[in-house]
Each structure stands twice: as C-alpha cells, then as structure tokens.
C-alpha cells in the first residue's frame, strides 16, 4: 500500500475521533448543551409589518428558489402555483403565501431556555481591483482550490456524521490541518493557483468574507469570483479580535471603523487579518450580465434585499422566511419577506441571518453597518411536517 493511501485511511479513522472529541471539556466539568431550533406555528397577523411589506419585491427570489425546490414533494403544490402566476402587486403575493404556507416563529432552544431574538448582519458583492500578475501594487493573491487540499467525508466511517467533512493535507505519511491564513504565504501547494492579485489586502480579505465579488483587472476587464472551497479552519471575526485587543469596544465594531483603524495602523494589517485562520478559495466566472447577482449556495442568483444566508443545520435552505429587525445604523423597522438562498462560515445558529444588499459601494456601506437584533419566521408548506433537525 502506498504511503498516501495509508495516510488517507488513517485520516478516516482518526479524524472522526478528533471531531467527536472537540466538544469535550476539562475533567469534572459539564459541557453546555448545544443549541437546537424550535418552530412555533403562529397566525399571519403575528408577523410584524407583514401587510406593509412590498412582498412583490421578493417574487424573483421565490421564483428562483422554486427552480430548485419544485421537485420536492412538500413544495410541489406551492411551486406549481408560483410558476403559473404573474403577480402584479404585493397583495397578490401575500394572498398566495397565506393560502399555501404556514408561518412558524423560529426559536433557539438551549436546555430549558427558549429565545426568539438573534442577530442579523449584512453582506454584499464588492468590486475590487486586481491584475493577473503580481507587482508592487498588486501583491495580495486570491486562489483557486489547490490539488493538495484533502476533503475527508466522515460519514464513510460514522454514518451519524453525515454531512461532516474535514479538510487537511498530507505531510509525509501524516494528515495535518491545511495551511491557515498566515501559512498560505509560504504554502508550496498554493504556488501557481493564484487567480488574481489584489491591490489592497483588506479588500481581498473582505471578498473572502462576502463569498463572491467582482474584480476589475488592470486591463479594464471585470470578472466575477465565486466561492469554491475553504481551507477547513474556523472563521474568526477580525472585529472581535480588535475588541479583544482593546482597540475598540464590541459595540463600535463595524467595517468603516475596522477599515479606518487598519489604514492608520498598516504595520498591523497582517496580524489582524491572520487572526482569522479561514481562507476561501474561488472559481472564476465571466461577468455576462452585471445586473444579475452572484450565485448563492442554492446555485441560483441572489436577489438584493431579499436573499439571506442561514445556517442549514437549523433552517432549510431555499425556504421563504420573514424577518423583523431594523435598518442599518438606525432604529427604523426593517420587516420583510426574504428567501434563504445562501450559507456562510460566520452564520451559525437558529435565529441568525445575513442579508444580501447587492453590488457596489452603497450596498457595502449598508452591509457594513448591519448588526442588529432579529426575529425570524419560517414560511413552510401548509400541512407538511416541519423540517427535520440535522
């Protein structure tokens, strides 16, 4: 047996033990129960702002999600009605949803504690500047997935770990974690996998956080980068790192504040960015129609203001939902119909959403200020069993 095959077999045996052991605590202590989700059926009248929302604006997202969900038994009736409809106003959309779906309040359950409030943040599709070759100006790379990235499906050893995957690489006969962000600068497996080189390290980092974006090349051409994979390290917030360092309080953390501090402290840029060991790898896609958003986890284009990213461990990808929160940077209500069309490494928990604001600097300004309390309602086919908890 070759050393590589032996190492891969060893990974299949050892890595599940690592995953199962990562939740243990010190001897004599009790581990906090992991959170779960509860869906509480309610009347439509309990959704704050339901009748005031321009539900017609969410119709493109509903149509696109039905292209994915339409063959599933619980969604067939709803999606058939959607495909056959041509709504002209918000009242029609609301009436269709009220007839076909049931609203469920989303609750986070931890032990005996039930919580209805969570967090909503924002994301967008940025435009940054780059070049195909490295130079003094364009010095920060964005990568395509490397060949030495191993992806081990743990379900092949323990069926209960369905959907759990571990990423790593071979080092001799050993399987070790893949390079963290700090390690990528000297990683031999990444050499030659640069798609583009970016003129600003924070901009390149933020494109990874957003999951997709557009790069205007020095030649004038604009390309789109879409999420392809990740190095397997957990996402860590650089805002949280700066707060822990005493640079700013957690309440002061937002993208304008982070950008201003890094601009004033350029010698600490790598230190701050490296506090997030997670690295995203991309695929390049042509920008055929600039008016169409990037593809989310469903494989469908995102709709500005109406697509959200959720944690698929707790909420069903593709389902319509209703959010109640406030506008970025204000106390004005933001209550609207959305569709769960995306996921994200920082989106964790039952009452948690990331609202897609669209493309460009204005969208980025809104997304960067979005960090508000949230209540959520799942809109699920009437009469169908609620989604199983994964």
N, C-alpha and C positions, 0 to 999 in steps of 0.2 A: 504494500500500500504506500502511495506517495506521501511525503510529509504534509502536503497541502490538504489531501483528503483526510489524513489523520487529524489535523488541526480542526478541520470543519466538523468532523464527527465529535471531537472533544467539545467544540463550541455548543453543539446541540444538546450535550449532556450537562455542561457546566453553566451555560448562560441562563437556563430556566431557574437554576438554584440561586443565581445572582439576583434575578428579577424577583423571585419569591422572597428572598432574604432582605431586600432593600427596605421593606416596611417594618423590620424588627426594631425593637428598642433596647435600651440598656437593661441588664438583668434586674428583675424586680420591679420594672415599670410596666404600665399598661398602655397599649397603643390606642390612640383615639380612633373611634370608628370612622371608616371612610364615608364620605357623603353619598347620599342616594337622592333620587328625584321622585317626587310625587305629583301626579296630575289630578287636580281637583276640578270636577265639572262645574261650570257656572253658567248663568244666563248671559246672553249677549249684552244686556243692559249694564252688566257689571264691568264691562271693558271701558275705562275712562277715555272719552274722546272718540269712541268708535264711530259715532254718527257724524262727527265733524271732519274726519279724515278724508282726504281725496283718495279714496280706495282705487280709483281708476289708474292712478299713477303706478300702482303695484301690478297692474294687469300683465305687462310684458314679463315680469318675473314669474308670475303664476303660469303663464303660457309656456315659458321655457322649462319650468320645473316639471310640468306635465309631460314634456317630451321624454323625461327620464322616468317619472313615476307612473305614467299612464298604463303600463302593462301590469302593474302590481294590483292584486285583487281588491285591496281596500280602497285604491284610488281610481279604479276604472270608471265608476259612475261619475265621480266628480270631474275627472279629466275629460271624459267624453262630452260632458256638458260645456266645459271650458272651450274645447276645440270647436264646438258647434255654435259658440256665442260670439257676438260682435257688440260689446257693451259701448254705450255712448255716454254714460255718466257714472258717477260714484255710487248712486243709489242702486243701479243695476248690479254692480259688483257686490255690494253689501248684501243685496237680496239673494244673489246666487250662493254666496258663502253661508248665509244664515240658513238657507234651505238644505245645503249639502253637508255642512260641517258643524261640529260642536266645539265650543271653546273650553279649554282646561287651564286653570291657573297653574303655573309651574312653581313648585315649592322645593326648596333644598331641605333635605332631612338628614340630620346628624344625631344619631342616637334618638333621643326623645324630642330634640329641638327641631322645630319647623320654621323656616324663614322664606318669606316671599320676595324680599329685596336682595338684589345682587348688583352687578356692575356692568355698564356698557361703555365701551371705548369706540374709537373710530379708526378706519384705515382708508387708504386711497391708492390710486395708481400714480406714482410720481414720474416726472420727466427729469432725467439726469443726463450728464454729458460725459461722453467717453470716446475711446478710439480702439481700433483693432490691435494696435501695437503699443507697447509700453514706452513711456517717455518721462521726463522730469515732471511734466504737467499731469499726464495720465498714468498714475502709479499704483492704483488700488484695483486688484483684479476681482472679477466675478466669474465663477467657474461653472462648467458643465459637470455632471456626475463623473467621478473618476472610476477607472476599472478596478482599483484595489479596494473599493468600498464593498464590504461583505454585508449582506442582509440575511439574517437568520430568522426563519419563521418558527417560533417556539411551539406552535400548535402541532408540529410534526412529532414532538416529544410528549407534550402535555396538552391534550385536547382542550382543557379548561382555559388555556391561554390563547384561544382563537383570537386572531387579530393583533397579537403581541409580536412585535418584531424587534430584534436587536441589531444594531449596526456596529461594525468593527472593521478590523483589518488584520492581516497576518504579519507577524514579526517573527521570522524564523518559523518555528513549529508552534508558536503561541498565537492565540486570538486575543488581541488587545483592543481597547477602545479606539475609534478613529480619531484623527487629529482634532483637537479643539481649535477654536479660533486663533489663539496665539500660535499653535503649532502649524497652522496652514502656511505660514510664511516660508517655512523651510521644508514643507512636505514634498518628498520626491514624487509621490503618486499624483500630485496635482499639477506638476510641471507639464505644460503643453495643453492643459484643459481650460485655459483662460478663454472666455468668450469675448470679453471686452475689458478694457482698463478704464477706470473712472477717475475724474479729476478731484474728487472730494471723498475722503474716507467715510465721513458720516453719511453722505448721500448714498454711497454704496451699501453701507450698513442698513440704512432705512429701507432701501429697496428689498433687502432680505427680509426685514420685519414685515413689510407690506405683502410680500409673497410674489409680487409681479410688478412690472413697471416698464416704462419706455426709456430707451437710451438714444439720445441724439448724437450720432457719430460726427467726428471731425469732418467727414466728407459731406455732411448735410443729410445723409440718410438717417431715418429713425426706425429702430427695431423694437420689438417687444420681447421681454424676458418673462417666462412663465416658470413657476415653481416646478422642479423636477424631483428633488430628493433633499435629504438633510443628513448631517454627519452623525446623528444619534445622541448628541449631547442635549441636555435640557435647556430650554430657553430661560435666560435670566434678564430681568429688566435693568437697563443701564440707569434708569431713573431711580430705581430702588438702590442701586449701588451708590449713586451720588448722594442720596439721602443718608445711607449708612455711613458715608464718609464725612457727613456733616456739612456738605457743600450747600445743600438746600433742604428744606423740610419736604416731607412726602406730599403735603398739600400744595407745595409750589412746583412740583414736578409736572412739566408738560414739554412738548417738543420745542416751542420757542425758547423756553428757559434753558433746556439742555443745549440747544444749538448756540445760544449766546455764551453760555459758560465755556463750552469747548472752543469756541472762536477766541475767547480771551485766555485760554489755557491750552495752546496747541501741543505743548510737550506732554500732556496727559491724555491725548486722544486715544492712543493705542491701549493704554492702561484701562480706560473706561470702556472702550469697545470690547476688549478682551474679557471683561467681567461677564460678558455673555458668551459662553463657550460654543453655543449653537451656530452652525454655518449652514446656509441654504445653498443648494446647487440648482442651476437653471437650465432650461431649454430655450433656444432662440426660436422665435416665431415671427413671420413677416407681419407688418402692420398694414393689413389690407384696407380696413375701414376704420379710421380714427374715432368714429362716433360709437363704435362697439366696444364695450368694456372687456377687461381680461376675463379669462375663464376661471371659475371657482372650482371647488372640489367636486361638484356635480358634473364638471365638464361643459357647463353652459356659461355664456357671458353674464357677468354681474350687472345688475341694474342700480345705478346711483341712487342712494337714499332708500332703496327698497330691498336690497340684498344684505344679509347678515352672515357672519361666521359664528358657528356654535361649536360646542363640544359634543361630538357624535356619540360619546359614551353615555350621555344623558338625554340628548334631544335628537329627533330623527332628521337626518339630512334631507332637504327637499321640501319639508312641510311649511305651509304658511304659518305665520305667527303674528302676534300683536304685541307691540312694545309701548310701555309708558315710562317716559323719562323726561329730561329737559334738554333744551337746545344747548349746543356747546358754549361754554363760558357764560351762560345766563340762567335765570330761573324760569324762563318761558317754557311752557309744556311742549314736548315732542311726543305725540301719541299717534302711532301709525301702523298700518298693515305692512308686513315685510315677509320675505321668504328666506328660509335657512338654506343658503346655497353654497356655503363655504365653511372651511375649518381653519384653525391656526394654532401654532405651537403655544401661544400665550393664552389661548382661550380655553379655560379649564373650569369646569363646574356646571351645575344645573342652571342657575339663574345668572347667565353670563352671555354676552353678545358683543360682537364687533360690527359696527355699522359701516357699510361701504359708502363713501361720499363721492366717488367718481374720480375723474382725472384732473391733474394740474395743481397749481399752487393754491388756488382758492379752496379746492377740496382738501388739500393738505393742511391748510390753516384751520379748517373746521375739524378735521380728524384729529389734529394735534391737540385741540382743546377739549376733546370729548373724553370725559372721565367722570361719569355721573351715576347716580343711583338708578336702578332699573327694576321694573316689574314686567313679567312676560306671561303670555298666554299662548298655548299651543292650540292650533285650529286643526282638528282631526276629523276624518270621515265619520259621519253620523252612524252609529250602530256598530262601528268596528272597535275591536279591542284596542286599548291604548298601547303604545309601543312597548315592547319588552325592554327591561333594563339590561344593558350589556355588562 
